[in-house]
Amino acid sequence: MKKLAILCAIAFSSATLFQSCSDDDDDAVMTNQEFVTQASSSNSFEIQSGSLAVTKGENPLVKMFGQHMVTDHTMAAEELAPLAQRKGWTLSQTLLKRHQDNFNMLSPLTGNAFDKEFARLMVVSHEEAVSLFRSASSSDGVPDSELRSWAAGKLPKLEQHLEEAKDLHDAVN
């Protein structure tokens, strides 16, 4: 069943209640801005966590995967930025709460504990990203066809990252 996103704004002016509701179009599962916000936060989480892995990882596989995340997700961020700017969408400048909470959990860890938690979070994060990008790129995904196409183009790489993250998780546990 397609979800119909309804935007409702309620404003109070003196003693008068004004309600304005408008259909935001296309039976989209999420707005363009919602996707851009979630995708850019996810991307930033991968970059920041990858950077931590490069410096704090004990296992060489963790360090290599961390660098892989920094490289690939920086490239994705650089591709999304001009599209977002051209379309008037705002990239997330801070991590969403779930990403920040995961980063805060990972940051103080060291040694083997860091490696294990990093590998676990990479699986979780990439499962979420694959789901997000799959949803956004579906026929009833985001309303903007160019953004939908961009999301579809990133999906194979994210699925590859997920498989690599699972392999890393198995290797460090």
N, CA, C and O of each residue as an XYZ file, in Angstrom:
692
protein
N       0.837     -1.180      0.000
C       0.000      0.000      0.000
C       0.881      1.242      0.000
O       1.800      1.366      0.810
N       0.595      2.142     -0.903
C       1.385      3.360     -0.985
C       1.029      4.295      0.155
O      -0.129      4.420      0.555
N       2.043      4.932      0.652
C       1.817      5.898      1.717
C       1.650      7.265      1.086
O       2.381      7.633      0.167
N       0.710      7.993      1.574
C       0.479      9.335      1.083
C       0.947     10.295      2.158
O       0.398     10.328      3.259
N       1.953     11.066      1.835
C       2.480     12.007      2.813
C       1.638     13.271      2.800
O       1.429     13.881      1.751
N       1.170     13.647      3.940
C       0.345     14.842      4.094
C       1.106     15.838      4.960
O       1.562     15.513      6.056
N       1.229     17.022      4.457
C       1.866     18.076      5.231
C       0.782     18.949      5.824
O      -0.027     19.527      5.098
N       0.766     19.045      7.116
C      -0.220     19.881      7.790
C       0.501     20.902      8.649
O       1.394     20.568      9.428
N       0.108     22.111      8.496
C       0.674     23.174      9.326
C      -0.451     23.805     10.117
O      -1.475     24.202      9.563
N      -0.248     23.891     11.405
C      -1.254     24.515     12.258
C      -0.613     25.739     12.900
O       0.436     25.639     13.537
N      -1.233     26.860     12.734
C      -0.707     28.093     13.314
C      -1.795     28.769     14.133
O      -2.968     28.754     13.758
N      -1.408     29.345     15.223
C      -2.341     30.068     16.060
C      -2.107     31.559     15.861
O      -0.977     32.034     15.973
N      -3.143     32.278     15.575
C      -3.055     33.715     15.414
C      -4.162     34.339     16.249
O      -5.345     34.171     15.951
N      -3.783     35.045     17.271
C      -4.728     35.608     18.245
C      -5.606     34.477     18.748
O      -5.104     33.473     19.252
N      -6.908     34.635     18.613
C      -7.837     33.603     19.072
C      -8.280     32.722     17.924
O      -9.150     31.868     18.095
N      -7.689     32.922     16.753
C      -8.105     32.195     15.562
C      -7.186     31.009     15.313
O      -5.966     31.131     15.420
N      -7.754     29.895     14.990
C      -6.995     28.704     14.636
C      -7.022     28.573     13.128
O      -8.094     28.536     12.525
N      -5.849     28.501     12.514
C      -5.751     28.349     11.073
C      -5.095     27.008     10.789
O      -4.020     26.721     11.314
N      -5.716     26.203      9.981
C      -5.140     24.912      9.635
C      -5.024     24.813      8.129
O      -5.980     25.074      7.398
N      -3.840     24.432      7.674
C      -3.613     24.292      6.248
C      -2.989     22.928      5.997
O      -1.930     22.611      6.539
N      -3.644     22.135      5.182
C      -3.105     20.821      4.842
C      -2.969     20.731      3.339
O      -3.854     21.156      2.596
N      -1.854     20.173      2.897
C      -1.686     19.991      1.461
C      -1.052     18.644      1.180
O      -0.195     18.184      1.935
N      -1.459     18.029      0.129
C      -0.930     16.756     -0.327
C       0.433     17.044     -0.945
O       0.538     17.900     -1.824
N       1.487     16.341     -0.502
C       2.800     16.678     -1.026
C       3.168     15.916     -2.276
O       4.321     15.971     -2.705
N       2.200     15.184     -2.896
C       2.457     14.696     -4.242
C       3.017     13.281     -4.300
O       3.707     12.828     -3.387
N       2.715     12.623     -5.349
C       3.353     11.398     -5.827
C       3.285     10.152     -4.955
O       3.974      9.180     -5.266
N       2.520     10.121     -3.914
C       2.449      8.944     -3.050
C       3.840      8.486     -2.601
O       4.063      7.292     -2.404
N       4.751      9.404     -2.443
C       6.129      9.078     -2.084
C       6.214      8.539     -0.659
O       5.456      8.951      0.220
N       7.144      7.615     -0.445
C       7.330      7.046      0.880
C       8.068      8.008      1.807
O       7.982      7.877      3.028
N       8.789      8.965      1.243
C       9.470      9.986      2.037
C       9.699     11.203      1.155
O       9.715     11.097     -0.071
N       9.874     12.341      1.777
C      10.159     13.544      0.996
C      11.611     13.524      0.546
O      12.431     12.779      1.081
N      11.911     14.339     -0.432
C      13.290     14.472     -0.897
C      14.193     14.912      0.255
O      15.274     14.356      0.449
N      13.744     15.916      1.019
C      14.559     16.431      2.118
C      14.760     15.381      3.208
O      15.854     15.284      3.764
N      13.738     14.596      3.525
C      13.904     13.536      4.525
C      14.997     12.565      4.104
O      15.839     12.179      4.914
N      14.981     12.176      2.841
C      16.008     11.250      2.359
C      17.386     11.891      2.414
O      18.338     11.271      2.888
N      17.504     13.119      1.936
C      18.802     13.806      1.917
C      19.346     13.937      3.340
O      20.539     13.733      3.568
N      18.490     14.272      4.282
C      18.914     14.400      5.677
C      19.413     13.062      6.217
O      20.489     12.989      6.811
N      18.635     12.013      6.010
C      19.028     10.693      6.515
C      20.275     10.172      5.807
O      21.177      9.632      6.449
N      20.327     10.331      4.490
C      21.473      9.834      3.724
C      22.756     10.582      4.087
O      23.814      9.968      4.224
N      22.668     11.901      4.241
C      23.877     12.665      4.554
C      24.358     12.386      5.978
O      25.564     12.377      6.225
N      23.447     12.159      6.907
C      23.851     11.801      8.261
C      24.498     10.412      8.282
O      25.526     10.206      8.928
N      23.895      9.482      7.580
C      24.450      8.130      7.490
C      25.855      8.173      6.891
O      26.777      7.524      7.385
N      25.994      8.945      5.826
C      27.286      9.096      5.163
C      28.323      9.672      6.120
O      29.448      9.177      6.196
N      27.945     10.714      6.845
C      28.873     11.339      7.794
C      29.265     10.363      8.901
O      30.416     10.335      9.339
N      28.297      9.564      9.348
C      28.601      8.564     10.374
C      29.641      7.575      9.859
O      30.576      7.229     10.582
N      29.491      7.118      8.625
C      30.447      6.168      8.039
C      31.837      6.793      7.936
O      32.838      6.137      8.226
N      31.899      8.050      7.528
C      33.183      8.739      7.389
C      33.841      8.919      8.752
O      35.020      8.609      8.918
N      33.086      9.416      9.726
C      33.649      9.659     11.060
C      34.058      8.360     11.751
O      35.110      8.296     12.388
N      33.229      7.327     11.625
C      33.562      6.033     12.234
C      34.752      5.404     11.519
O      35.625      4.808     12.151
N      34.779      5.541     10.202
C      35.911      5.026      9.438
C      37.211      5.697      9.835
O      38.244      5.038      9.951
N      37.167      7.005     10.044
C      38.362      7.736     10.487
C      38.842      7.234     11.839
O      40.041      7.083     12.070
N      37.882      6.977     12.735
C      38.244      6.414     14.042
C      38.918      5.054     13.877
O      39.908      4.753     14.545
N      38.368      4.239     12.979
C      38.916      2.895     12.770
C      40.348      2.951     12.250
O      41.181      2.123     12.619
N      40.626      3.913     11.405
C      41.981      4.059     10.864
C      42.970      4.357     11.985
O      44.082      3.831     11.990
N      42.569      5.194     12.927
C      43.492      5.581     13.990
C      43.441      4.664     15.215
O      44.466      4.445     15.860
N      42.251      4.120     15.547
C      42.103      3.349     16.770
C      42.021      1.842     16.557
O      42.176      1.072     17.506
N      41.782      1.421     15.335
C      41.644     -0.009     15.091
C      42.913     -0.766     15.426
O      44.022     -0.292     15.179
N      42.734     -1.939     15.987
C      43.868     -2.800     16.324
C      44.125     -3.800     15.197
O      45.270     -4.050     14.821
N      43.049     -4.362     14.671
C      43.121     -5.344     13.594
C      43.353     -4.619     12.270
O      42.647     -3.658     11.967
N      44.328     -5.063     11.479
C      44.580     -4.422     10.182
C      43.348     -4.420      9.262
O      43.182     -3.508      8.452
N      42.495     -5.429      9.383
C      41.277     -5.472      8.570
C      40.322     -4.338      8.950
O      39.642     -3.777      8.092
N      40.278     -4.011     10.230
C      39.441     -2.902     10.704
C      39.980     -1.585     10.156
O      39.215     -0.743      9.686
N      41.294     -1.411     10.218
C      41.907     -0.194      9.686
C      41.633     -0.055      8.186
O      41.299      1.030      7.712
N      41.772     -1.142      7.453
C      41.537     -1.106      6.004
C      40.073     -0.807      5.691
O      39.779     -0.008      4.803
N      39.164     -1.439      6.411
C      37.746     -1.200      6.173
C      37.400      0.248      6.531
O      36.615      0.891      5.835
N      37.979      0.751      7.601
C      37.759      2.144      7.987
C      38.175      3.096      6.876
O      37.446      4.034      6.553
N      39.340      2.858      6.293
C      39.799      3.726      5.196
C      38.880      3.592      3.982
O      38.597      4.574      3.295
N      38.428      2.388      3.729
C      37.481      2.126      2.636
C      36.204      2.943      2.835
O      35.669      3.504      1.879
N      35.715      3.013      4.082
C      34.502      3.786      4.382
C      34.745      5.275      4.171
O      33.905      5.969      3.599
N      35.894      5.765      4.633
C      36.220      7.178      4.458
C      36.262      7.520      2.969
O      35.674      8.515      2.545
N      36.937      6.721      2.193
C      37.091      6.985      0.760
C      35.755      6.939      0.029
O      35.389      7.891     -0.661
N      35.027      5.834      0.178
C      33.779      5.664     -0.581
C      32.685      6.629     -0.142
O      31.966      7.174     -0.980
N      32.555      6.842      1.156
C      31.472      7.701      1.628
C      31.791      9.186      1.435
O      30.876     10.000      1.311
N      33.073      9.544      1.408
C      33.444     10.921      1.052
C      33.067     11.179     -0.402
O      32.548     12.244     -0.734
N      33.328     10.208     -1.261
C      32.976     10.337     -2.673
C      31.454     10.483     -2.842
O      30.993     11.311     -3.627
N      30.693      9.690     -2.116
C      29.231      9.780     -2.199
C      28.747     11.150     -1.715
O      27.839     11.735     -2.306
N      29.351     11.654     -0.646
C      28.972     12.973     -0.120
C      29.277     14.057     -1.149
O      28.494     14.990     -1.327
N      30.412     13.931     -1.820
C      30.794     14.908     -2.836
C      29.867     14.859     -4.051
O      29.702     15.861     -4.746
N      29.272     13.714     -4.306
C      28.320     13.595     -5.408
C      26.939     14.131     -5.023
O      26.247     14.718     -5.855
N      26.543     13.934     -3.782
C      25.230     14.389     -3.345
C      25.175     15.905     -3.163
O      24.145     16.523     -3.432
N      26.258     16.499     -2.716
C      26.267     17.933     -2.389
C      25.797     18.836     -3.529
O      24.920     19.669     -3.300
N      26.331     18.715     -4.741
C      25.871     19.629     -5.796
C      24.413     19.386     -6.209
O      23.701     20.330     -6.554
N      23.977     18.143     -6.174
C      22.575     17.836     -6.485
C      21.669     18.499     -5.449
O      20.674     19.134     -5.798
N      22.021     18.346     -4.175
C      21.222     18.942     -3.105
C      21.212     20.465     -3.229
O      20.170     21.099     -3.065
N      22.349     21.034     -3.512
C      22.423     22.494     -3.630
C      21.570     22.991     -4.801
O      20.841     23.974     -4.674
N      21.669     22.314     -5.918
C      20.907     22.703     -7.108
C      19.400     22.606     -6.879
O      18.631     23.407     -7.412
N      18.988     21.622     -6.086
C      17.564     21.386     -5.841
C      17.042     22.108     -4.594
O      15.839     22.099     -4.334
N      17.931     22.727     -3.827
C      17.501     23.458     -2.641
C      17.301     22.607     -1.401
O      16.582     23.007     -0.485
N      17.928     21.440     -1.358
C      17.842     20.588     -0.171
C      19.047     20.853      0.707
O      20.111     21.238      0.222
N      18.875     20.646      1.993
C      19.934     20.910      2.953
C      20.566     19.602      3.414
O      19.874     18.689      3.864
N      21.880     19.525      3.296
C      22.601     18.364      3.812
C      22.682     18.484      5.328
O      22.829     19.582      5.866
N      22.587     17.368      6.000
C      22.679     17.346      7.455
C      24.085     17.779      7.871
O      25.077     17.190      7.442
N      24.158     18.806      8.702
C      25.447     19.295      9.195
C      25.860     18.590     10.491
O      27.018     18.663     10.903
N      24.918     17.917     11.118
C      25.200     17.155     12.326
C      24.612     15.755     12.142
O      23.739     15.534     11.303
N      25.102     14.840     12.931
C      24.583     13.481     12.868
C      23.192     13.429     13.478
O      22.915     14.107     14.468
N      22.321     12.628     12.887
C      21.032     12.350     13.508
C      21.296     11.647     14.834
O      22.365     11.068     15.031
N      20.329     11.697     15.738
C      20.516     11.155     17.087
C      21.022      9.712     17.076
O      21.952      9.388     17.814
N      20.432      8.845     16.260
C      20.858      7.440     16.277
C      22.311      7.296     15.825
O      23.048      6.465     16.355
N      22.721      8.103     14.849
C      24.113      8.051     14.391
C      25.052      8.623     15.453
O      26.125      8.073     15.700
N      24.644      9.728     16.079
C      25.473     10.329     17.127
C      25.601      9.384     18.321
O      26.687      9.241     18.883
N      24.506      8.740     18.708
C      24.549      7.783     19.820
C      25.511      6.637     19.514
O      26.288      6.232     20.379
N      25.462      6.118     18.301
C      26.372      5.027     17.920
C      27.823      5.501     17.913
O      28.717      4.789     18.371
N      28.050      6.704     17.392
C      29.411      7.243     17.374
C      29.919      7.451     18.799
O      31.074      7.149     19.100
N      29.056      7.969     19.676
C      29.436      8.187     21.072
C      29.747      6.878     21.794
O      30.598      6.842     22.683
N      29.057      5.809     21.412
C      29.307      4.500     22.008
C      30.659      3.949     21.530
O      31.380      3.306     22.293
N      30.984      4.207     20.280
C      32.209      3.676     19.677
C      33.458      4.443     20.112
O      34.505      3.842     20.354
N      33.349      5.745     20.208
C      34.509      6.619     20.423
C      35.416      6.259     21.596
O      36.635      6.256     21.429
N      34.882      5.959     22.760
C      35.793      5.714     23.894
C      36.457      4.336     23.873
O      37.387      4.096     24.643
N      36.008      3.446     23.026
C      36.544      2.082     23.023
C      37.952      2.033     22.437
O      38.345      2.894     21.651
N      38.699      1.007     22.838
C      40.045      0.795     22.314
C      40.261     -0.696     22.076
O      39.489     -1.538     22.533
N      41.310     -0.989     21.363
C      41.735     -2.364     21.164
C      40.684     -3.255     20.533
O      39.938     -2.838     19.647
N      40.642     -4.486     21.006
C      39.730     -5.488     20.476
C      38.266     -5.084     20.658
O      37.426     -5.369     19.805
N      37.972     -4.423     21.766
C      36.591     -3.974     22.018
C      36.163     -2.973     20.937
O      35.031     -3.017     20.454
N      37.075     -2.077     20.565
C      36.769     -1.126     19.491
C      36.524     -1.883     18.189
O      35.528     -1.641     17.508
N      37.424     -2.791     17.844
C      37.306     -3.527     16.579
C      35.967     -4.252     16.473
O      35.309     -4.204     15.434
N      35.572     -4.918     17.546
C      34.316     -5.672     17.535
C      33.104     -4.748     17.396
O      32.182     -5.029     16.630
N      33.120     -3.653     18.140
C      31.982     -2.728     18.087
C      31.931     -2.005     16.740
O      30.849     -1.793     16.192
N      33.072     -1.633     16.213
C      33.109     -0.999     14.892
C      32.514     -1.939     13.846
O      31.679     -1.530     13.040
N      32.946     -3.190     13.862
C      32.436     -4.167     12.891
C      30.930     -4.355     13.052
O      30.202     -4.427     12.062
N      30.468     -4.433     14.278
C      29.024     -4.589     14.525
C      28.258     -3.382     14.002
O      27.243     -3.531     13.322
N      28.743     -2.195     14.318
C      28.060     -0.975     13.874
C      28.081     -0.817     12.360
O      27.140     -0.269     11.786
N      29.119     -1.279     11.716
C      29.173     -1.191     10.256
C      28.101     -2.083      9.618
O      27.516     -1.720      8.598
N      27.848     -3.242     10.217
C      26.769     -4.111      9.714
C      25.428     -3.409      9.917
O      24.637     -3.296      8.981
N      25.175     -2.943     11.130
C      23.904     -2.285     11.445
C      23.698     -1.056     10.561
O      22.631     -0.872      9.974
N      24.714     -0.234     10.475
C      24.613      1.010      9.707
C      24.362      0.736      8.230
O      23.566      1.428      7.595
N      25.031     -0.260      7.686
C      24.838     -0.564      6.264
C      23.509     -1.269      5.998
O      22.933     -1.113      4.921
N      23.021     -2.035      6.960
C      21.668     -2.590      6.808
C      20.652     -1.459      6.721
O      19.750     -1.482      5.884
N      20.809     -0.466      7.599
C      19.908      0.692      7.588
C      20.039      1.474      6.287
O      19.035      1.885      5.704
N      21.270      1.681      5.831
C      21.503      2.450      4.604
C      20.926      1.735      3.382
O      20.304      2.367      2.529
N      21.126      0.437      3.297
C      20.566     -0.325      2.176
C      19.050     -0.203      2.171
O      18.445      0.005      1.119
N      18.444     -0.331      3.324
C      16.993     -0.199      3.429
C      16.538      1.203      3.011
O      15.577      1.345      2.255
N      17.219      2.223      3.496
C      16.891      3.611      3.158
C      17.008      3.854      1.653
O      16.093      4.407      1.042
N      18.109      3.453      1.064
C      18.348      3.704     -0.355
C      17.435      2.852     -1.230
O      17.010      3.296     -2.296
N      17.135      1.650     -0.794
C      16.202      0.801     -1.533
C      14.813      1.444     -1.546
O      14.146      1.483     -2.580
N      14.397      1.938     -0.404
C      13.101      2.601     -0.296
C      13.052      3.876     -1.142
O      12.087      4.108     -1.870
N      14.093      4.694     -1.041
C      14.128      5.961     -1.787
C      14.173      5.754     -3.285
O      13.630      6.563     -4.038
N      14.811      4.686     -3.730
C      14.973      4.459     -5.167
C      13.836      3.657     -5.783
O      13.819      3.447     -6.996
N      12.890      3.209     -4.973
C      11.760      2.447     -5.507
C      10.843      3.356     -6.318
O      10.956      4.581     -6.254
N       9.944      2.756     -7.072
C       9.055      3.537     -7.936
C       8.200      4.521     -7.145
O       7.794      5.554     -7.679
N       7.922      4.213     -5.881
C       7.186      5.156     -5.039
C       8.099      5.738     -3.962
O       7.649      6.116     -2.880
N       9.383      5.800     -4.281
C      10.371      6.355     -3.354
C      10.270      7.859     -3.290
O       9.167      8.403     -3.243
N      11.388      8.538     -3.286
C      11.368     10.000     -3.222
C      10.722     10.572     -4.477
O      10.810      9.966     -5.545
N      10.072     11.734     -4.364
C       9.385     12.316     -5.523
C      10.313     12.742     -6.668
O       9.935     12.638     -7.835
N      11.510     13.216     -6.352
C      12.407     13.729     -7.390
C      13.085     12.576     -8.133
O      13.776     11.758     -7.527
N      12.881     12.522     -9.441
C      13.412     11.401    -10.236
C      14.939     11.388    -10.274
O      15.540     10.314    -10.321
N      15.570     12.546    -10.253
C      17.032     12.590    -10.272
C      17.611     12.065     -8.953
O      18.615     11.352     -8.950
N      16.979     12.420     -7.848
C      17.413     11.921     -6.540
C      17.142     10.426     -6.427
O      17.958      9.684     -5.882
N      16.007      9.988     -6.938
C      15.664      8.561     -6.938
C      16.715      7.778     -7.735
O      17.141      6.699     -7.323
N      17.117      8.325     -8.858
C      18.141      7.682     -9.691
C      19.501      7.664     -8.985
O      20.221      6.668     -9.050
N      19.847      8.749     -8.320
C      21.113      8.796     -7.580
C      21.117      7.721     -6.500
O      22.104      7.006     -6.332
N      20.005      7.610     -5.765
C      19.903      6.598     -4.709
C      20.048      5.193     -5.297
O      20.732      4.345     -4.722
N      19.414      4.952     -6.427
C      19.505      3.641     -7.086
C      20.938      3.343     -7.512
O      21.388      2.200     -7.441
N      21.642      4.364     -7.950
C      23.027      4.186     -8.373
C      23.967      3.863     -7.227
O      24.989      3.207     -7.432
N      23.641      4.311     -6.035
C      24.475      4.056     -4.855
C      24.165      2.716     -4.199
O      24.983      2.196     -3.440
N      23.009      2.158     -4.479
C      22.572      0.933     -3.822
C      23.533     -0.246     -3.998
O      23.832     -0.913     -3.007
N      24.034     -0.538     -5.202
C      24.959     -1.680     -5.325
C      26.216     -1.543     -4.457
O      26.679     -2.529     -3.885
N      26.763     -0.344     -4.357
C      27.962     -0.133     -3.536
C      27.627     -0.321     -2.055
O      28.419     -0.891     -1.304
N      26.463      0.156     -1.640
C      26.053     -0.035     -0.241
C      25.825     -1.511      0.074
O      26.174     -1.977      1.158
N      25.247     -2.237     -0.862
C      25.055     -3.682     -0.665
C      26.404     -4.389     -0.576
O      26.565     -5.327      0.205
N      27.367     -3.946     -1.369
C      28.723     -4.496     -1.300
C      29.347     -4.174      0.057
O      29.961     -5.041      0.678
N      29.193     -2.936      0.517
C      29.709     -2.564      1.832
C      29.094     -3.425      2.928
O      29.785     -3.828      3.863
N      27.799     -3.707      2.818
C      27.134     -4.540      3.818
C      27.760     -5.934      3.852
O      28.039     -6.461      4.929
N      27.976     -6.523      2.704
C      28.605     -7.853      2.663
C      30.013     -7.811      3.233
O      30.415     -8.715      3.965
N      30.763     -6.768      2.901
C      32.121     -6.613      3.431
C      32.084     -6.405      4.945
O      32.936     -6.928      5.664
N      31.105     -5.646      5.428
C      30.969     -5.422      6.871
C      30.656     -6.730      7.592
O      31.179     -6.985      8.677
N      29.810     -7.553      6.993
C      29.507     -8.857      7.593
C      30.757     -9.726      7.649
O      30.999    -10.406      8.646
N      31.549     -9.703      6.581
C      32.802    -10.460      6.566
C      33.758     -9.948      7.642
O      34.406    -10.736      8.331
N      33.841     -8.626      7.782
C      34.700     -8.030      8.807
C      34.207     -8.454     10.196
O      35.004     -8.824     11.059
N      32.913     -8.397     10.399
C      32.337     -8.797     11.687
C      32.726    -10.243     12.014
O      33.129    -10.543     13.138
N      32.605    -11.117     11.045
C      32.978    -12.522     11.257
C      34.467    -12.666     11.558
O      34.858    -13.512     12.362
N      35.293    -11.850     10.921
C      36.732    -11.953     11.079
C      37.206    -11.484     12.462
O      38.179    -12.016     12.996
N      36.529    -10.501     13.033
C      37.006     -9.967     14.318
C      36.288    -10.585     15.526
O      36.638    -10.288     16.668
N      35.309    -11.423     15.286
C      34.588    -12.053     16.401
C      34.947    -13.516     16.545
O      34.430    -14.194     17.433
